[in-house]
Amino acid sequence: MKRNTLLRQWTGPLTADLTLHPGNFGLGKVPARFQPDATTTMVCGFCSTGCGLNIHLQDGRAVNLTPATDHPVNLGMACPKGWEALTPLAAADRATTPWLRSPGGELAPTDWDTAMQTFTLRFRAILDQHGPDSVAWIGTGQICTEELAFLGAFAKFGMGLRHGDGNTRQCMATSVAAYKESFGFDAPPFTYRDFEESDVIVLIGSNLCIAHPIMWQRVLRNRNRPEIIVVDPRKTETAMAATQHYAIRPKSDLTFLYGLAHLLIERGWIDRTFIEAHTAGFEEFRRHVAPFGITAVARACGLSPEELERCVETIHRGHRVSFWWTMGVNQSHEGTRTAQAVINLALMTGNIGRPGTGANSVTGQCNAMGSRLFSNTTNLLGGHDFRRADHRAKVAGILGLDPGRIPTENSWAYDQIMDAIDAGKIKGLWVIGTNPAHSWISQSAGRKILGKLDFLVVQDMYPTTETARMAHLILPAAAWGEKDGTFINSERRIGLIKKVLPAPGEALSDFNIIKLAAHYWGCGSLFQKWTSPEAVFGILQELSRGMPCDITGIAGYRMLDLEGGVQWPLPAGEKLEAGERRLFADGAFYHADGRARFVFDAPRATPEPADATHPFLLLTGRGTSAQWHTGTRTGKSAVLRRLHPAGLHAEINPEDADRLGIKSGQTITITSRRGELQARAFVTANVTPGQLFLPMHDEATNRLTFPAFDPQSRQPAYKACAVSVRPGK
């Protein structure tokens, strides 16, 4: 293929042969490892549960799927999304070729050579003119671990970028920050079997029935007749099925949890032996929660003292108490401290490291855990720290790099990258597998910010997403089922995905797009050992050596396939025991002294409370088990579309509806200080007076949300903002 003349405009050093050989990058290839008619098992590509799906092949291609009955995660079950996992791959609007925006502003198809030379020229020109802070990337938790590592390594060690983050910042950053500070490492301690072995299950800000249906099925397999406590302002599907529901005021979680801690300490219902042997900072924490008496806490949370009494007594009576949280905690202006308040309850009662216990964060995306450990964003590869010289030296030695190529400081977080674009500091952005024009908080402002970029590259399955439609260059990416690699689920299980279909047209796997970008950038020699996803997995194993996430004992992809995935850690020489594995059974944590920390802070007021002009508090969350995030993939399935309401609906309490003259099914207008939208009213007592609920999947919802951020994790606080409501459009 002839080199494009665009390249000749670049006068900097280029050391690689830039002639493109499509065959070298997996274009259109289907693996020959399967029999023409056979079944193979791999991990689902939607949520973090990590279910095993049997993929049925005909003439060597996937034609159908069923849940794997012997997989240790889902045990033969699948949610609606899992059953429809193949459907989005056949969507009519798949990206099949690169697209480039012309000087006149129109997007038109182009070839890979032109696309990659444009990528190289435009980003190099920006970096030359404005420096290494002027280009950044936003990744995802929905591509393979090997691809995340390759992206982060190429961007930082090859392109020389300082700043890149992932959309996992929107869902899991709070848990990462909380675990690191409390345990010494980002280490969710649980296994799904804990759902079946608890006698008390506490779910905080988690609608497990809808968000993680298979995990809820594991709860239903529990033969201990557990007490199920749900702490959530809204009467969710999970709350309806619980034995106890505490409808606290939105964002009073931290006060509520400190109140429980105060009562447990006051009554001596704590495990002093565990506290003294395995923790630090308890006396300071005891003094901190002393003012959180039952009367004041009940008033602040909108509960009765009797409800607090019942909750704390249930926790005390439990022999195996497990605490679980998801986005209701994470997406908060004080989410990290709230997550740590949950961790503190587990520590002070000794409910950690034993079956049916734990302070357990349930992840959102299929590979958020892979992103957390190996994307080179919040961590240096393998859970290392950019700020530590010994960690930089170790990583550089394994990768054969000059240590000077590795940044000595952490990247800007997602919101700080957006702020830098707004301020004109960042001029170029590479977006991979995510849709910020839909999902970023305070959406209208977010779209204006993205519109300021000199060069926006979007790498995605579809050229039709809200963000892709704003791009200057679109790179067509293969999807789950069209490539090989690994995902890491919520319980730290590394599972395999496989190429069972060819990518459409000229689309390439994210791995091969990054490989191609490195080739054109002229730094392909840095990654000469990064020949395939499995080769990169071997590199990641070596990077993990000696870390809490050590996976040097995994014997390649074959072992992952045979075992139905393997939970980290598994160091070399350690035998893989049958069953599921939890952390901290020995009471040893990852701080240098082996002790967990009690971490706490004073509660802070909700950043945007309801007032006279905007008298309602808007809640957002999962609306249906049949949709996923921005609906980019699930929206392609007619079956899944039929399983959720057509159009946007807003839940409103009957008292408020009567007062405003609103009937179910009527169009209402909801307005915040940032925008407005129309929705159909759904009158229900599931929300309390003065509150509304909107599902997060709809494109319009983030017109309203308020851009507050947790100071420790930089995670956006999507869950609460002030709005007004009126009947009609």
N, C-alpha and C positions, 0 to 999 in steps of 0.2 A: 504494500500500500504506500502510495507516495506521501511524503511529508507535506503537511499544509504550509503554505507560505507564511501563515501567522507566526510560526516558530522563528522564522528568520528575523522578525522584528525584535526578538529577545537577544540581548547582547551579553547576558551573564553566562557563567560557566554551566555547561550541561555535559555531564560525563557519560551518560548512557546512550546507547543506540536507541533512538526513539521510533524506529520503524515498528509499526503495530502488526503483530501476528495474532489475529483473533483466536486461533486454535490454542495459543498459549494461555488463554484466560478463560477456558471452559465454555466458550460460546456454544450453546446448543447441545452440549454433550449430555448423554444420559449414562449413568454408570452401568457396567456390564455385570455387576456382582449379583444381581437378582435373577432367579429363574423366570422364564416368560410368564408363568402363572404361579404365584406364590403369595405369601403374606410376610410382612416384616413389621416390626414394632418400633415406634419412636415416640418422642415426647410431644404433646400438644403445644401449639405455638400461640395460645391466647394468654391465659392468666398464669399466675405464679404457682398454681397448685402442682403443675408438672405431671399431668395424667399421661398414662401410656395408651397409645392408640395403635391398633392393628391396622396396617395399611394393606389393602387387598390389591394385588397387581394382576393385570391382564396384558399379555404381550409386553411385559416388563414395565408397564406404566400403571400408576395408581388410578383405580376406578371407584373405590369405595373404602370405607373404614368402619371399624367397630371398636368399642373400648376393650382394652386388654384385660382379661379376667384374672391373670396372675401377676399383674403389675403391682408393686408394693404401695403405690400411691392411691390409685383409684379403685383397685379391686373389682374391675369389671363395670364401673360406673362412668358416665360421661354427662356433662351438662349440655344444653342446646348448642352452645358455641362449638364444643368439641365434635358433636355429630356433624356439624356443618363446616368443619375446618378446611376441607378441600374446595368448597364452593368459591371463596374469594379469588382463588388462583385462576379461575376461568372467567373472570369478569371481563366484560367487553371493553372497559376503559383501562386495561393494563398498559403500562408504559412499555413499549416494545422497541423504542429507539431513543437516542438522546434528542433533546429539544433545545434549541438555542434562540434567544430573543434577538431579533434584528435591530439595527439602529433605529428603525421606524417603530419599534415597540412590539412587534408581533412575534409570538413563539412559532417556530417551524422545525420540522424534523431535520436532524443532521447526522453525520457519521461519528463513530467513536474517535477517529483521529482528530477531527475538527473540535469535538467536544473536549478532549483531553488537552489539546494544545491551547484552547481558550482557557480552560481551568488553570493551566500552568502560567500562561502569560498574564492573565488578569490578576491572579493572586500574587504572583511575583512582583508585578508592577506596584500593587498596593503596599506590599511589604517593603519594597525598595524606597518608596516615597514616604511611608508613615511609620515604619518600624515593626518589630515583632508583636506589639500589642494590637496591631490594626486589623488582623484577621483572626477569626475564632471559629470553633465548630460547636454544634449542638448535636449530640448523639441520642441514643435510645436504650431502652431495656428490652428491645424486641428483635435484636439481631444476635447472632451467635457470639459466644464468649471469645472465640478466636478472632472474629471480625472486630469486636470491640477493642481487643488488644492491638490488633494490626492498625486500626484507625488511630488509636491514641499514640502508638509508637511512631507511626508515619508522621502524624501531625506535629508531635513535639520533637522527635529526634530527627525527622527528615525535613519537614517544612520549616521547623524552628518556631512554631507557634507557642505562645505562652498560655493561651486561654482556651479551654474547651470544657464543656459540661454536658450532662445528659438529661433527658426528660425524667429520669429517676429522681432528679431534684424536686419534681412536682409531687412525687408520691412517697419516697422512702428516705429522703435525706434526714428527716427528724430521727428515725430509728437508727440510722448510721451514727449520727452525732451522739445520740443517747447511749448506745452500746459502747462506742469508743471510750466515752468519758467514764461510764459506770463499770464496764468490764475490762477495759484496756484494749479491746479490739471489736470490730463490727461482727458480732458473733451471736446470731439468733440461736438460742440453746436447745430448741425443741425438736421433736419428731412428731409426725402426724398421729402416731399411736397414742400420744398424750391426750388427744381428744377422747380416746376410748377408755383411758385409765384414770381420769380425774373423777373425784366425787363432788367437786365444785368447779364450775367453769365460769369465769368472769370475762365477759366480752364488752370492751369499752370502745365506743365509736366504731363498731364493726357490725355491718349487716351481712353476716356470714352466709345466711340462706341465699342471698341474691348475688353477692360479690364473689363468693367462693363456694358454690353449691356442693362440690365434692367434699370439701372440708366439713361442711354441715352434715353430710351423710356419714362422715366418720364420727361426728358427735352422736348421731342417732344410733350408731353401733355400740355405744357405751352401755354396758350392762349394769353399771353401778347406780342407775337411776339418779344421775347427778342433779344437783341444783344448778340451774343455768341462770346466771345474773347478767342482764343486759343494761348497760349504762348508755343512754342515748336520748337526746331531746325528743326524737320522733318515735312513734310506735311503729317500728319497722317490722318487716316480716319475721325477722329473728326475735324481736321483742315479743311479738304475738305468740311465739312458740316457747318462750322462756318461762321459767318458774317465778322469776322476779324481774320487774322492769323498773328502772329508776330514770324518770324523764326529767333529768336535770336541766336547768337553764343553759342555753347554748354558751359554750366557752366558760362554764364554771367547773370544768373537769378538775383543774388543779386544786381548787379549794375543796372540792368533794373528796379527792384522794388524800389530801392532807388531813381532812377531817376523819377519814377512816383510820389513817395512821395514828392520829392523836388518841382515838378511842382504843385501838389495839394496845398502845403503850400504856395508857391510863389503867387499863384493866389487866395488864400483865400478860396479854395474849400474844406474846412474841417468843421467838426462839433465841434466847440469850446465848446459848452454847454456840449456835451457828454464827450469830452476830460477832461474838468475841473471837472466834477462830478464823473467820473468813471475810470479814468486812472492815472498812475504815470509815470514820466520820459519823458513826451512829449517834454519839452524844450530842454533837452539833445539830444533827437532824432532829433529835428528840426535843431540843430547846426550840428549834425552828417551828415545829408543829404544835407546841404547847398552847399557843393562843387560839388554835382552831377548834374551839369548843363546839359541842353538838348543836346548841341553839343558834349560834351565829352561822355555822356552816349550813344548817338546814334552811335558814332564811336566805342566805346567799344563793343556794342551789335550787330554791323553789320546792323543797321537800319538807316532810315532817320529821321531827326528831325520831319518831317511831320507825320511819323507813330507814334512817341511818343505823339505828339500833339493830334492826333485822339484818341489814346487809353485813355489818361487821360481825354479828354473831354467826351468820352463815359461814363467813370466811374462817372464823375461829374454830367452828365445829368440823371443818373439812380436814381430812387427813392428807389429801392430795388435791391442792388448789392450783389451778392454772389460770394465769391472767393473759388475755389476748387483746391486741389492739390493731386497728388499721387506720384508714384515712381520717376518721373522725378525730383522732388524736394527732396524727402527723400533720394534717393541713390546718395548722393553728398558729396564731401569733406567738404562742408560748408552748409549741408542740414538744420541743426537746425536754423541757422541764416536766411536762405532763407525762411523757413516756418514762422519764426517770422516776416520777412519783409512782408509776406502776411497778417499775423495777424495784423501788424501795420497799413496796409492800411484799413482794416475793422474797426479798432478802431478809426482811425483819421477821417474817414468819417461817423462814427456812424452806420455802416452797420453790426450790430450784435444784436441778441436778438429779431429781428422783422421778420415776415414772409418774405421769399425770400432773406434773408441776411446771413451773417456769414463768418467766416474764417474756412473752412471746409476740413478736411483731410479725404479722402476716403481710407478706410482700404483695405488690400489685401486678407488675408486668412479668411476662414469662421468664425474662432473663435479667431482672433488676439486680439479682444477686451477682450475676456475672459482671454486670456493669459496675457494681459497687466495689468489686475486688480487682478487676482486670482492665478497666477502660482507660486508665491513665488520666482520670479526671479528679475525683476526690481522693484517690490514692495513686501513688506510684505503683506500677504493675505488681500484682501479687500481694496487695495489702500493705505495701511499703510506704514510707513517708518521704515526700520530696525534700523535706527540710532536714533530713538526717544524712550526713555525709557517708556514713557506713552503708546505709540503704542505697544511696546513689551509686556507690562504688560496687556493691554487689550486683545491682541490676546492669550496670555498664559492663562488668566483667562477663556476665552470662551472655549478654547480647553482643559483645565485641565492640562496644562503643567507647568513644572518648567520654569520660564522665562529664566533661564540660558541656556536652549536648543536653544533659538532663537539667531542667530548671530546678532552682534551689528553693522556690516558693510554690505554694499551691495556686491553682488557677482561680480566676474570678468565677463566682457562682453564676448560675443562669440569669438571675435578676440583675447581677452586676454587669454581665455581658450585655443584656438589653439596655441598661442604663448607659453603658459605654457607647453603644450604637447611637442612642439618642443624643449623646453629647458630642458625637462626631469623632470619637476616638477609634472605634471599630468601623472599618469601611467594607470589609468582606466577611461573609459568613457561609459556612458549609453546614447544611442541615441534613442529617441522615436518619431516616426512618421515624420521623416525628412531624407534628403538624402544629407549630406554635401559633399560626394565624387563627387557629380554632381554639387551642387549649390554653394559651397563655392568659393569666389573670388580667382583668380589665382589658378585654380583647381589642376594643377600638384603639386604645392607646398603643397596644402591642402591634397592631397592624400598621399604624403610622410610623412606629419605630422601625419596623422591618422595611418599610418603604423608603427609608433614608439611606439604605445600603447602596454602595456603588456596584457591588457584585454579590448576588445571592445564588448559591448553588443548592439545589434540592435533590437528594438521592432517595428515590421512593419507588414503590410498586406501581403507583398511580400518578399520572400527570394532572389529575383533577382535584387533588386536595387543595384546601384554601391557601396553603403555603406554596405549593407547587405553582399555582396560578400567578404568584407574585415573582417567581424565580427568573433570573437571567439565563440560567442553564439548568436543565433537568437531566439527571443520570438515571436510566431505567434499571431498577434493582430486582433481582430474583427474590422470591418469597420463601417462607417456611415450606418445606416439601420439595423445593427446587435446588437445594444445596445441602451440604454436610456441615456438621458442627455440634456444639454442645450448648445446653442451657443449664442454669443452676436455679433450683426452685426455692421456695420459702424455707423448707427444712434442710437446706444446704445440699440437696441431692443433685449431682451432676448427671444429666440425662442426655441421650443422643438424639439428634435429628438427622434425617437422611434425605438424599436426593432421590425422589421417586417419580418426578416429572421434570421434563425440560422447561427451562424458563422460556417465556414467549419472545418471539422475534430475536432481537439483539440484546435483550436484557442479560445482565451478568449478576452473579452473586456479589454481595457487598465485599466479600473477601477479594474477589478478582477485580472489582472496581478500584479498591485501594491498592492492590498490586499494580494495576495499570497506572494509577496516579503516581505511585512511587517511580515507576519506569519512566514516565514522561517528565517527572520532576528532576530526574537525574540522580536519584539516590537509591536506585534498585539494588545496588551492591550491598547496602546496609542490611537488606532483608533477603539476602540470597538463600538463607536457611528457612525462610518462611514460604516454603514451596506448596504447602497444602494445609487445610485446617488441622489435620491430624499431626502434621509436623509442628505446627504452632502450639497445639495442645502439649506436646512434649516440652517445648520451650517454657510454657506456662507452668508446667510441673516443676521444672528446675527453678523457676523464679519463686515458686511457693515454698521451696525447701527451707525448713527451719521456722516457717511462719505458722501462726495458728491455723491457717487454711492449707497446710501442707498436703499435697495430693501426689507426692512422689511414689506412693505405693499402688497407684492405679496402673494396671497393665494395658494402657492404650484404650482405643475405642472398643475393641473386642470385649474387654472386661465390662465396660459400661453397658454394652449390649446384652451380655449374658446375665448380668446382675440386675437389670432393670434400673440402672443408675447406681451411683455410689455417693454417700454423704461425705463431705469433708468434715474433719481431717482424716486422711489415711496416709501417714508417713511410710516411707520405704521400710520394709521389714515388719510392719504391723499386719497381722492377719485380719482380713475382713470377716467380722463376726456376722452370723445370720441375724436378720431382723433390722430394726431401725435404731439409730444411735443418737443420743442426746449429749449435750456438753455439761461440764462442771459437776460430774458425779463425784469427783474427788474433792470438791470445794475449792479447787485452785483456779483462779482467774488470770487474766493476761497482763495485769499490771506487774511491775517489777517485784513487788512484795507479795504477789499472789492473791491479793485481797480485792474484792469488789468495793466500789465507792458509793456512799450515799451522797447524791447530788441533789440540790434543791435551790429554790429561789422564791422570792415573793411573787404571788400572782399579780398579773397586770390586767388592767381594764381592757375590754373588747375595743379594738381600734376604731370601729365605727358603730356605736350603739344606735338603736332606734331613737327617733326624736319626733317633734311635732310635725315636721314636713315629710319625714320618711319613717312612719310609725311601726313598720313591720320589720322583723328580722328574717332575712332570707337564708335558708339552709339549702345546701346542694349535696348530691350524693348519687350512688348507683340507683338507676331507675328500674332496671330489669336485668335478669340473668341472660337475656338474649342479645344484649348489646355490649359493646366493648369500647371504652374510652370515646374517641371522637367518631366512632362508627365507620371509619375508613374501610375496614374489611367486613365487619358484620353487616354493614348496610348493603352489601352486595348480595346477601342471601334473602330470597323471597320468604323462605321459611322463618328466618329470624325476624324479619320485618313484621310478619303476622303475629309474632309472639309478644309484641309490645305495642302500646298505644300509638295510633297514627297521629303525628303532630305533637307539639309540645304541650304538656299539661302541668298545671300548678296545683299542689295540694293546699287547701285553705280550710281552717276550722269552721264548723257550722255557725258559731257565734259571730265570727267576723263576717262570714258570708251573709247572714241575715241582716246584720247592721248595715252592710254596704249594698244590699239588694242584689247579691250575686247568686246565681243558680248553677248547679253542676252542668257542665257542657257549654256554658256561656263563655264568650271571649272576654278576657280581661287584659288590662294593660298594667304591666309591672315596671316601675321606674326606679332607678338608682341615680346617684349623682354623676354616673358615668354613661348611662344609656338607658334604653327602654326596650321592651319586647312585648309581644302578644302571646298569650297562651290560653288554652281551654281550662276553665276552673274545674277542679275535682274536689268537691266538698266532702271532708272527712275529718273525723276526730283523731286521726293518726298524728296530726300536728296540733299543738296547743294554741290557744288564742294568742294573737300577736306574732305568729310565725307563719312562714310560707315554705314550701319545699319545691325545688325544681330539679329534675334529673340533669346530670352533668353532661350527658352525651350530646344534647342538642347544640347546634352551632351558636344559637343565640344566647345561651345561659351566661357565658363569660363576658357578654356586654355589660353585665351588672356587677360582677364581683370586684371586691375592693383589694387593691394591691398592698396588703400587709405581709410581712415576712418575719419568720421566726429568727431571732438574732443569732442563735447558735447554729442552726442548720441551713439558713437562708431558704427554707421551704415556704412557698406561698400559702396564705391562709384563705383557701377557697370557701370555707364552710359557713361563714357568717358575714353579712353586710346589711346595711339599712336600705329598705325600699318602701315605696308607696304603691297602693293598688287602687285601681278604679275599674268599674264595669265598662265594657266596650273597648273599641280600638282608639 
